[in-house]
């Protein structure tokens, strides 16, 4: 059978299966099955689910069918190393991308779904995932602004800043919310500030602009950012859909505001965000390094290493790029993040050069690419150490 025949057979077979046995009339909706990068089968489909975990369950079901087919049919091409699935909404927006090695995909055939989840790379664009990102980023922006309002106004106006710098209506609304939620009373601005909303915070800052202009030099830009953020905030507060456009705009606002704040108040930026970024990068690079050690690829790369092993390494580096892009970057660390991405890209390019030179018999080119590989690998090692020394 040709690949096209295999894919047509698979598509027809999967289309007769129901991912949810309690709803046998709902068969898998396959969009297309094909091949990418010569070694990866990719299946595109329309899930019935809209929530992240439920989409992953449908992905796992379909992946188990494909993995089982490949395992039980020795006559199919055995150069296939990975299985990938892309889930689309009915409007053809990508909801989720998942990729597993064949060994990992076969875990689903054995009923080991937890192990499969742990070892599969997901890029999640589902609606509930976007909503969760929006809630987290909006909360971090609001809390950071509250902290600098307290810090700046107390620094310039002393302990009575809440009474002297905040308008009567904002104070009254915050006090009423505090009483309603706690049953107690308070006149402490550092407590009541937590019961203000985004537009309240905007008014406090603009009413006292001279004290905040060193953080936000452009008043119009600041006001526009907060107004745009408030639109997204209303969507998030009512659990309405957060679109890709909302998320892109929120990401820009998040970076702009928190970067400005962190330049003057670095401790205000969430310590969780910093620690999560550091630990995830270390874990991603550590897992890549462990794979390389198991393949004996590294400083001693030479002509003895076969093409397949190098191709696997290039695939690993593509996975590293994908995983790095999924980790939220602290606004003050974007330059460091870009440096890392450039290093990973250079490392992948050095392996690709090795393949290109090997194909044409340019063995001196292979050696030069190997030398470049060693240099970049060392820079990545130093980068990892720098992450720890930075904090």
C-alpha positions as CSV (number, residue, x, y, z in Angstrom):
1,X,0.0,0.0,0.0
2,X,1.2,3.5,-0.8
3,X,1.1,6.2,2.0
4,X,-1.9,7.8,0.3
5,X,-3.8,4.5,0.4
6,X,-2.8,3.9,4.1
7,X,-4.0,7.4,5.1
8,X,-7.3,6.9,3.2
9,X,-7.8,3.5,4.9
10,X,-7.0,5.1,8.3
11,X,-9.3,8.0,7.8
12,X,-12.2,5.8,6.8
13,X,-11.6,3.4,9.7
14,X,-11.3,6.1,12.4
15,X,-14.4,7.8,11.0
16,X,-16.4,4.8,12.1
17,X,-15.2,5.0,15.7
18,X,-16.8,6.9,18.6
19,X,-14.4,8.7,21.0
20,X,-17.2,8.7,23.7
21,X,-18.7,5.2,24.2
22,X,-21.7,6.7,25.9
23,X,-22.5,8.5,22.7
24,X,-21.9,5.9,20.0
25,X,-23.6,7.9,17.3
26,X,-20.9,10.6,17.5
27,X,-18.2,9.3,15.3
28,X,-14.7,10.8,15.0
29,X,-14.7,13.7,12.6
30,X,-11.5,13.5,10.6
31,X,-10.4,16.4,8.5
32,X,-7.2,15.0,6.9
33,X,-4.4,12.5,7.6
34,X,-1.0,13.1,6.0
35,X,2.8,13.2,6.7
36,X,5.1,16.0,7.7
37,X,8.9,16.1,8.0
38,X,9.1,12.6,6.4
39,X,8.8,10.9,9.8
40,X,5.6,12.1,11.4
41,X,2.0,11.1,10.7
42,X,-0.3,14.0,11.3
43,X,-4.1,13.7,11.7
44,X,-6.3,16.8,11.7
45,X,-9.8,16.5,13.2
46,X,-12.8,18.3,14.6
47,X,-13.4,17.4,18.3
48,X,-16.8,17.4,19.9
49,X,-15.3,18.8,23.1
50,X,-14.4,22.4,23.7
51,X,-12.6,22.1,27.0
52,X,-8.9,21.4,27.2
53,X,-8.8,18.0,29.0
54,X,-11.8,16.7,27.0
55,X,-10.0,17.5,23.7
56,X,-6.9,15.7,25.0
57,X,-9.0,12.6,25.7
58,X,-10.3,12.7,22.0
59,X,-6.7,13.2,20.8
60,X,-5.5,10.2,22.9
61,X,-8.3,8.0,21.5
62,X,-7.5,8.8,17.9
63,X,-3.7,8.5,18.5
64,X,-4.2,5.1,20.0
65,X,-5.9,3.9,16.9
66,X,-3.1,5.1,14.6
67,X,-0.4,3.8,16.9
68,X,-2.1,0.4,17.1
69,X,-2.4,0.3,13.3
70,X,1.3,1.0,12.8
71,X,2.4,-1.5,15.5
72,X,0.2,-4.3,14.1
73,X,1.1,-3.8,10.4
74,X,4.8,-4.5,9.7
75,X,4.4,-3.7,6.0
76,X,3.7,-0.1,6.6
77,X,6.7,2.3,6.4
78,X,8.7,2.0,9.6
79,X,10.5,5.4,9.2
80,X,7.5,6.9,11.0
81,X,8.8,8.0,14.4
82,X,6.1,10.4,15.6
83,X,2.3,10.8,15.6
84,X,0.8,14.3,15.7
85,X,-2.8,15.5,16.0
86,X,-4.3,18.9,15.4
87,X,-7.8,19.7,16.7
88,X,-9.8,22.4,15.0
89,X,-13.0,24.2,15.9
90,X,-16.0,24.1,13.5
91,X,-14.7,27.5,12.4
92,X,-11.3,26.0,11.5
93,X,-9.5,27.6,14.3
94,X,-6.8,25.4,15.8
95,X,-7.7,24.4,19.3
96,X,-4.8,22.1,20.2
97,X,-1.7,20.5,18.7
98,X,-0.2,17.3,20.2
99,X,2.9,15.3,19.2
100,X,4.1,11.9,20.6
101,X,6.8,9.5,19.7
102,X,5.4,6.2,18.5
103,X,6.5,4.6,21.8
104,X,4.7,7.2,23.8
105,X,1.5,6.9,21.6
106,X,1.5,3.1,22.2
107,X,1.0,3.8,25.9
108,X,-2.6,4.7,25.1
109,X,-3.0,1.3,23.5
110,X,-1.9,-0.2,26.8
111,X,-4.3,1.9,28.9
112,X,-1.5,4.1,30.3
113,X,-3.1,7.4,29.7
114,X,-1.4,9.3,32.5
115,X,2.0,8.3,31.2
116,X,1.0,9.3,27.7
117,X,-0.1,12.7,29.0
118,X,3.2,13.2,30.8
119,X,5.2,12.4,27.7
120,X,3.2,14.1,25.0
121,X,3.9,17.7,24.0
122,X,0.7,19.8,23.8
123,X,0.2,23.3,22.4
124,X,-3.1,24.3,23.8
125,X,-5.3,27.0,22.1
126,X,-8.6,25.8,23.5
127,X,-11.2,28.4,24.8
128,X,-10.9,27.4,28.5
129,X,-7.1,27.4,28.2
130,X,-7.2,31.0,26.8
131,X,-9.6,32.0,29.6
132,X,-7.3,30.6,32.2
133,X,-4.3,32.5,30.8
134,X,-6.4,35.7,30.7
135,X,-7.5,35.3,34.3
136,X,-3.9,34.8,35.5
137,X,-2.4,37.6,33.5
138,X,-5.1,40.1,34.4
139,X,-4.8,39.2,38.1
140,X,-1.0,39.7,38.0
141,X,-1.4,43.1,36.3
142,X,-4.0,44.3,38.8
143,X,-2.1,43.1,41.8
144,X,1.2,44.7,40.5
145,X,-0.6,48.0,40.0
146,X,-2.2,47.8,43.5
147,X,1.3,47.3,45.0
148,X,2.9,50.2,43.3
149,X,-0.1,52.5,44.2
150,X,0.5,51.7,47.8
151,X,4.3,52.0,47.6
152,X,4.4,55.2,45.6
153,X,1.7,57.2,47.4
154,X,2.9,56.2,50.8
155,X,6.4,57.3,49.8
156,X,5.3,60.7,48.6
157,X,2.4,61.4,51.0
158,X,3.0,59.2,54.1
159,X,0.6,56.9,55.9
160,X,-2.5,59.0,55.2
161,X,-2.2,58.6,51.4
162,X,-5.5,56.7,51.2
163,X,-7.4,59.7,52.6
164,X,-5.4,62.4,50.9
165,X,-4.8,60.9,47.4
166,X,-7.9,58.8,46.7
167,X,-11.2,60.3,45.7
168,X,-14.2,60.0,48.0
169,X,-16.3,57.6,45.8
170,X,-13.4,55.1,45.3
171,X,-12.8,55.1,49.0
172,X,-16.5,54.6,49.8
173,X,-16.9,51.8,47.2
174,X,-13.9,50.0,48.5
175,X,-15.0,50.3,52.1
176,X,-18.5,49.0,51.3
177,X,-17.0,46.0,49.4
178,X,-14.7,45.3,52.3
179,X,-17.6,45.4,54.9
180,X,-19.8,43.2,52.6
181,X,-17.1,40.5,52.2
182,X,-15.6,40.5,55.6
183,X,-18.2,41.9,58.0
184,X,-15.5,44.2,59.4
185,X,-14.4,47.8,58.9
186,X,-11.0,49.2,58.0
187,X,-9.5,52.6,57.1
188,X,-6.1,51.0,56.1
189,X,-5.4,51.9,52.4
190,X,-3.1,48.9,52.0
191,X,-6.0,46.7,52.9
192,X,-8.8,48.5,51.1
193,X,-6.8,48.8,47.8
194,X,-7.5,45.1,47.3
195,X,-11.2,46.0,47.0
196,X,-10.7,48.4,44.1
197,X,-11.3,47.6,40.4
198,X,-9.2,48.3,37.4
199,X,-10.8,51.6,36.5
200,X,-10.5,52.7,40.2
201,X,-6.8,52.1,39.9
202,X,-6.5,54.0,36.7
203,X,-8.3,57.0,38.3
204,X,-6.0,56.9,41.4
205,X,-2.9,57.0,39.2
206,X,-4.1,59.6,36.8
207,X,-5.3,61.8,39.7
208,X,-1.8,61.6,41.1
209,X,0.1,61.5,37.7
210,X,3.1,63.5,38.8
211,X,4.0,60.8,41.3
212,X,3.6,57.9,38.8
213,X,5.1,59.5,35.6
214,X,8.5,58.0,36.4
215,X,7.0,54.6,35.9
216,X,4.6,55.3,33.0
217,X,6.1,58.2,31.0
218,X,3.3,58.3,28.4
219,X,0.0,59.1,30.1
220,X,-2.1,58.6,27.0
221,X,-0.5,55.2,26.3
222,X,-1.1,54.1,29.9
223,X,-4.8,55.1,29.8
224,X,-5.3,53.4,26.5
225,X,-3.7,50.2,27.9
226,X,-6.0,50.2,30.9
227,X,-9.1,50.9,28.8
228,X,-8.2,48.0,26.5
229,X,-7.4,45.8,29.5
230,X,-10.8,46.6,31.0
231,X,-12.6,45.4,27.9
232,X,-10.8,42.0,28.2
233,X,-11.4,42.1,32.0
234,X,-15.1,42.3,31.5
235,X,-15.0,39.3,29.1
236,X,-12.9,37.3,31.6
237,X,-15.0,38.3,34.7
238,X,-18.2,36.9,33.1
239,X,-16.4,33.8,31.7
240,X,-17.1,34.9,28.2
241,X,-15.0,33.6,25.3
242,X,-11.5,35.0,25.1
243,X,-10.5,35.2,21.5
244,X,-7.0,34.9,20.0
245,X,-7.1,38.6,19.3
246,X,-8.0,39.3,23.0
247,X,-5.1,37.1,24.1
248,X,-2.6,38.7,21.8
249,X,-3.7,42.2,23.0
250,X,-3.6,41.1,26.6
251,X,-0.1,39.7,26.1
252,X,1.1,43.0,24.8
253,X,-0.5,45.0,27.6
254,X,0.9,42.5,30.2
255,X,4.5,42.9,28.8
256,X,4.2,46.7,28.5
257,X,2.9,47.4,32.0
258,X,4.8,44.8,34.0
259,X,8.1,45.6,32.3
260,X,7.7,49.2,33.2
261,X,6.8,48.3,36.8
262,X,9.6,45.8,37.1
263,X,12.3,48.3,36.0
264,X,11.6,50.3,39.2
265,X,10.0,47.7,41.5
266,X,11.4,44.3,40.5
267,X,10.1,42.6,43.6
268,X,6.5,43.5,42.6
269,X,6.6,41.2,39.6
270,X,5.2,37.8,40.7
271,X,7.9,35.7,42.3
272,X,6.0,32.7,41.1
273,X,6.3,33.9,37.5
274,X,10.0,34.2,37.8
275,X,10.5,30.9,39.6
276,X,8.2,29.1,37.2
277,X,10.1,30.5,34.2
278,X,13.5,29.5,35.6
279,X,12.4,26.0,36.7
280,X,10.6,25.2,33.4
281,X,13.6,26.3,31.3
282,X,15.9,24.3,33.4
283,X,13.7,21.3,33.1
284,X,13.3,21.6,29.4
285,X,17.0,22.0,28.8
286,X,17.8,19.3,31.3
287,X,15.5,16.8,29.5
288,X,17.1,17.6,26.2
289,X,20.6,17.1,27.6
290,X,19.6,13.8,29.1
291,X,18.4,12.6,25.7
292,X,21.6,13.7,24.1
293,X,23.7,11.8,26.7
294,X,21.7,8.7,25.9
295,X,22.5,9.1,22.2
296,X,26.1,10.0,22.8
297,X,25.7,13.2,20.9
298,X,27.6,16.2,22.1
299,X,31.2,17.4,22.1
300,X,32.5,14.3,20.4
301,X,30.2,14.4,17.4
302,X,32.0,13.0,14.4
303,X,31.4,11.1,11.2
304,X,30.6,7.8,13.1
305,X,27.1,9.1,14.1
306,X,24.4,8.1,11.7
307,X,21.9,10.4,10.0
308,X,18.8,9.0,11.8
309,X,20.3,10.0,15.2
310,X,21.0,13.6,14.0
311,X,17.4,13.9,12.6
312,X,16.0,12.8,16.0
313,X,18.1,15.5,17.7
314,X,16.8,18.1,15.3
315,X,13.3,16.9,16.1
316,X,14.1,17.2,19.8
317,X,15.3,20.8,19.3
318,X,12.1,21.7,17.5
319,X,10.2,20.3,20.6
320,X,12.4,22.4,22.8
321,X,11.5,25.5,20.8
322,X,7.8,24.7,21.1
323,X,7.9,24.0,24.8
324,X,9.9,27.2,25.5
325,X,7.3,29.2,23.7
326,X,4.6,27.8,25.9
327,X,6.2,29.1,29.2
328,X,5.1,32.6,30.3
329,X,8.1,34.9,30.2
330,X,8.6,37.5,33.0
331,X,8.5,40.9,31.2
332,X,11.9,41.9,32.5
333,X,13.4,38.7,31.1
334,X,12.3,38.9,27.5
335,X,15.8,39.8,26.3
336,X,17.2,36.8,28.0
337,X,14.4,34.6,26.5
338,X,15.2,35.9,23.0
339,X,18.9,35.1,23.6
340,X,18.0,31.5,24.5
341,X,15.7,31.1,21.5
342,X,18.6,32.3,19.2
343,X,20.9,29.8,20.8
344,X,18.5,26.9,20.3
345,X,18.0,28.0,16.7
346,X,21.8,28.1,16.1
347,X,22.2,24.7,17.7
348,X,19.5,23.2,15.4
349,X,21.1,24.9,12.4
350,X,24.5,23.3,13.2
351,X,22.9,19.8,13.1
352,X,21.1,20.6,9.9
353,X,24.4,21.8,8.4
354,X,25.9,18.4,9.4
355,X,23.2,16.6,7.4
356,X,23.5,18.8,4.4
357,X,27.3,18.4,4.3
358,X,27.1,14.6,4.8
359,X,24.7,14.3,1.9
360,X,27.2,15.9,-0.5
361,X,30.3,14.3,1.0
362,X,31.6,17.6,2.4
363,X,33.3,16.0,5.4
364,X,35.3,19.1,6.3
365,X,31.9,20.9,6.4
366,X,30.7,18.3,8.8
367,X,33.7,19.0,11.1
368,X,33.1,22.8,10.9
369,X,29.4,22.3,11.8
370,X,30.5,20.0,14.6
371,X,32.8,22.7,16.0
372,X,30.0,25.2,15.8
373,X,27.7,22.8,17.6
374,X,30.2,22.4,20.4
375,X,30.5,26.2,20.8
376,X,26.8,26.8,20.9
377,X,26.3,23.9,23.3
378,X,28.8,25.5,25.7
379,X,26.9,28.8,25.4
380,X,23.7,27.1,26.3
381,X,25.3,25.5,29.3
382,X,26.6,28.9,30.4
383,X,23.1,30.4,29.8
384,X,21.5,27.8,32.2
385,X,24.1,28.8,34.9
386,X,23.3,32.5,34.3
387,X,19.6,31.9,35.0
388,X,20.4,30.7,38.5
389,X,23.0,33.5,39.1
390,X,20.4,36.1,38.1
391,X,18.1,35.5,41.0
